[in-house]
Amino acid sequence: MTPSPPTRADALALMHEFTASDSLRKHMLAVEAAMRAYAAKFGEDADRWGLAGLIHDFDYERWPNAAHAADAEHPAEGVRLLRAKGYPEDVLQSILGHATYTGVARASLMARTLFAVDELTGLITATALVRPSRSVHEVEASSVRKKMKDKAFARGVSREDVVQGAAELGVELDDHIAFVIAALRGAAGSLGLAGTPAAPSAD
């Protein structure tokens, strides 16, 4: 009998085991939310696409790969571990493809979507967190585009990957940004982006 594929709970447990950073955990949850939203839009399997988003960076903290080696450290090392645990091959190929230095082609719609939402979720999150409310509900595509032009803002986010990702997906950049913002709004509570309560007014 073929073993059943790993569940979201399995992926979440593995992500928590390997990742101590709260911000990196939230990044993976954000990418999961965006992947699920796009899967629904494209008529694909939201659970499977969500799995790719949730687990794509689980090995980053342990094997950060500063040298950008194609077949060692992140994501290659993580994918080897995931393959041994029975993760679907299309999920694994998507994870390999989200890091351009692996040289793995983004041959599937899932792979192109993962690449397209990965850096963008980071930019949207950073844009939300500099607002007084720290709320993604107050972030619009225009404000994200404005922040993209500020090279000093969220320096770790590759603007080139954001632009290339939308192009590979065949969507207008503004529409893509707005779609991912909406996806993150739907998961705002778990991402720490629901906003801070207003301070009580003085009597």
N, C-alpha and C positions, 0 to 999 in steps of 0.2 A: 504494500500500500504506500502511495506517495505521501510523504509527510506534508501537513498543511503549512502554507507559507507563514512567516512570522507575522504577528499581529501588531497593531499600533502600540499595545501595552508592552510587547517585547521590545520594540524599537525605543520606546520612551525609557524603559529600564536600562537599556544598553547606553543610550545617550547620557542618562544621569550617571551611570557607572564611570564613563570615560570623560565626562565634562563637568568640571567644578564651577566654571564661570557662569554666573547668572545671565550675563549679557549674551554669551554665546548660546546658551540654552534657549533664550528668548529669540535669538536670531533663527534658530532651527524651527521653532514654533511658528515664527512669522513666515518663513519659507513654506512650511507645511500648509499654512492657511492660504497662501497665494496659489500653491499647487492644487489644492482642493478646489479653489474657486475656478481656476482655469480648466481643471478636469471637467467640472460641471458645465462650463461654457462650451467645451469641445465635445461633450458627450462621452468622456472617457471615465475610467474607473477611479473615482475620487480616493478610495482607500489606498489603492496602489500608488497613485501619484503623491498622495499625502505621505506615504511611507518614504518615498524618495526625498521629499523635502525635509522630513523630520530627522532623517538619519544622515544627510549628506555631509555634514561637518563633524560627526560624532568623534572622529579620530584626530581632529585638528589640534587639540590641546596637547595630546600625547605625542603626535608626530607632525609638528608644524610645517616642516618642509621649506625652510627659508631658501634652500638652494633650488627649489622648483624641479626636483628630480622627477622624471616621468614615471618611474617604476618603483619608487621607494617613498616611505613616509606618506603624508596625506596627499591624495585620497587613496593611493594604491594599496597601502598597508591596511587601511580600513576595509577596502573592498575585498581583499583576500579573507579577512575575518568574517565579513558579511556573507561571502560566498560559502564559507564553511558552515555558516548557520542557516543556509537554505534560502537566502534572499533571492528574489527573481532576477534573472539576468538582465532584463530591460531596466530594472531599477539600478543595478550595478553599473551598466553602461552609461546611464544618465549621470550617475555620481562621478564616474571617471571623466565624462565629457564636460562637467561644469568647471573643471580646472583646465584651462586652455593648454597648459604646459604638458599635460599627459599625452597630447597628440591624438586622443581618441575622438573620432568624429561624432558630432551630435546628430546622429542619423534618425532619431525618432522625435516625434512631437513632444514626448515627455522630456527628453534630453534638452531640446531647444527651450522648452518652458522653464526648466530648472535653471538653466544658464540665464535666461531673461529676467527671472525674478530674484535671483540670489543677491546681487549687489544692490538692486533697486530697493529691496526691503530694508537694507541697512541705511540707505539714504533717506527713506521715508521715516524710519524710526528716529534717526538723528534729527530730522526736521521737526518731528513731534516733540522730542525731548528738550529742544531749546525754546519752545513756546512756554510762556508762564504757566499755562494749564497742564503742560506735558501730555496733551491729548491728541491722538491721531484724528479725532473727530473735528479738529480745527485745522487740519492739514488739507490743502488743495493742491492739485497738480501744478498750478502756477507757482506756488511757493516752493515746491520741490524743484521745478525747473530753475527758479531763481537761485536756490542753494547750489545747484549743479554747477553754476557759473562761478561760484566762489571757491577757488581752488584751496583756500585755507580751511574750508568747512569739511568735516568728515573726510580727512585726507586719505584714509584707508579704503575709501570706496572708489572703485574704478569707474569713472564716467564713461570711458571707452566701452567697457563691458555692458553698461546700461544701454548705451546707444546701439551697440552691435546686437545685444540680446533682442531688443524690440525689432530690429531689422530682420534677424534670422527667424523671428516668430511671424513676421509679416504683418505687424500691427503698428499703427501710428504711435509715436512715443508718448504724446500727451494722453491718448486713450489708454495706453498700457499703464502709465503712472496712475491715472484715475482708477483703473480697474484694480490695481494692486492696493491702492489706498482703501478702497471699499472692502477688499478682502481682509485687510488688517483691522479695519473698524469692526468687522464681525468677530474678531478674536481679541479685541482691545484689552479685555480684562486679564487674560492669561499672558499678554505681552507687556503688561505694565504701562499701557498707553491709553487707559480709559480716562485719565485726567485726575488731577488732585482736587479734593473738595475745596470749595471756596472757604476762605477764612471767615470765622463768625464775625459779624459786625459788632462793633463796640456799642454798648447802650449809651 
